Amino acid sequence: MTDNVSELLSRRACQVEAALREWLADQPDVPLRLGEAIRYSIEAGGKRVRPALALECCALCGGQDRDALPAAAAIECVHTFSLIHDDLPAMDDDDLRRGRPTNHKVFGEAAAILAGDALLTLAFELIVRHAQPSEKACRMALTLARATGRQGMIGGQVLDLLAEGRISGANDATAAAPAGIELVRRIHEQKTARLIAAACRLGGLAADAAEHELAALEAYGLKLGLAFQAVDDLLDVTGTSRALGKTAGKDAAAGKQTLPRIVGVEEAWRIAELQAADAADALAPFGGAAAPLRELARFVVERAS
Amino acid sequence: MTDNVSELLSRRACQVEAALREWLADQPDVPLRLGEAIRYSIEAGGKRVRPALALECCALCGGQDRDALPAAAAIECVHTFSLIHDDLPAMDDDDLRRGRPTNHKVFGEAAAILAGDALLTLAFELIVRHAQPSEKACRMALTLARATGRQGMIGGQVLDLLAEGRISGANDATAAAPAGIELVRRIHEQKTARLIAAACRLGGLAADAAEHELAALEAYGLKLGLAFQAVDDLLDVTGTSRALGKTAGKDAAAGKQTLPRIVGVEEAWRIAELQAADAADALAPFGGAAAPLRELARFVVERAS
């Protein structure tokens, strides 16, 4: 990781973690055990790439950090909800996440499901409560809902499980179609890239960016997300559990259709690099001011190569 | 059921079901199997009491049906999401719901969890996309989030599972406290009554009701919700699976702390009737115009006595 990206990510992580600490503090009506389960996964760390993107994109468009913080925290809530539910026995059945036991291993399945549900709800609560004015808050909440819901991340997880045969779908065209590069690309886009694109768009919305700027930020986020997921697939092949903080080799064991399985490791790296380069190019309208976001795109590919 | 209440409920059900059909129609990016799983539970029926309350409360405050429809549909999405997740093996482990196999029995656990997640997300999407103007949409989304999240229904489900010992919570004051009428009342309020109160408030918000009207509608909904849950507990003792459309006697089998278990069947009926009467009284500011809502409160208690 270059010093610049490293410094950027840790500074942004501090900001969003402070906001989350405040907004996730105990409240009289929240059962203590539920608060614990929520904070266990929120505080498990991770690089906070999504909120960092929201804050950076807001700054790039001339906005203040405080305008983007509710959306930045919300997107981390959605991301954390998705990790908790994806790790469940009925889904990817993972015991480790970021080097620690997964939520359901510590709190049990019921609490893990409900902690995820609560985080998803909280994401929308944070935006409609703290983002101003209302018109902006509604656009933000709609952006987040589209990227998260049946047409976004949740739909992508269904596609992924259909492709693995873990959800049966005799009537589903997707399940019937042969697994190939097109299907993997669609899964990567819906499951991962749309939420990252939403993070970037949310930053732009926070800064009242013009439509052409929002489009550029979304294009950047989408390509970055595709590169990110390609590298994630590659790390599962080439990495170790320790470096990953999760169980390595799971994808192959599960028979998951990943990019390296379909096109080979070398071609998968080439695709990841191409997408990261496309991401950087999408920022052309912002000129030199977008240098930190371009560096972030390079970092995503280089973190493991 | 009196003819009036019956007519009211079926008319309101038609309206909200038409709206849901439109808003849940297939879209290119939604996996077919996910759409099927979502519609399976949405179309399973039920009396649509919550959306009916939203529409009636809106009408009572002089609003148009179209103003309340997004919120009415949203609250049915949240209710349906909660049924799907509550029925999961890790939670209440129910095989039957409204006389049909539960969602996870048909589509598998993974699809059921994701269909619930998608419905929760869709609830917020419907409000911020269709409710107008933005300021009203934000107030509606916040009302829904508070009633749904960690301090509302989801928190209530955690309390319920803690009381049953199905979530362990050594540090939780609630788990340590002796189960009693106070705990049961708190579980009923958070798990059931707050969402029903939110349905009523959402109707008022749709109609731009005054603060004192919103407060009256919420008080009505809260008492109605408490009566509703008390009767639900009673039906589990006195009803059959067929009448219930779900597995009867589950509460006792699970060792659930229900109202009849703690205060006896007779006293539980008295409490339910008292709460329904309180609900009717809360509508005093609306005078005779609130007659349909008062009848609805009576119906809730009388549906099985």
Interface residues (C-beta under 8 A of the other chain):
Chain A: Q27 D29 V30 P31 L32 R33 L34 G35 E36 I38 F81 H85 L88 A90 M91 F107 G108 E109 A110 A111 I113 L114 G116 D117 A118 L120 T121 L122 F124 E125 V128 R129 P133 S134 E135 A137 C138 A141 L142 A145 R146 T148 G149 R150 Q151 G152 I154 G155 Q157 V158 L159 L161 L162 R166 I167 S168 G169 N171 D172 A173 T174 A175 Q190
Chain B: Q27 D29 V30 P31 L32 R33 L34 G35 E36 I38 F81 H85 L88 A90 M91 F107 G108 E109 A110 A111 I113 L114 G116 D117 A118 L120 T121 L122 F124 E125 V128 R129 P133 S134 E135 A137 C138 A141 L142 A145 R146 T148 G149 R150 Q151 G152 I154 G155 Q157 V158 L159 L161 L162 R166 I167 S168 G169 N171 D172 A173 T174 A175 Q190
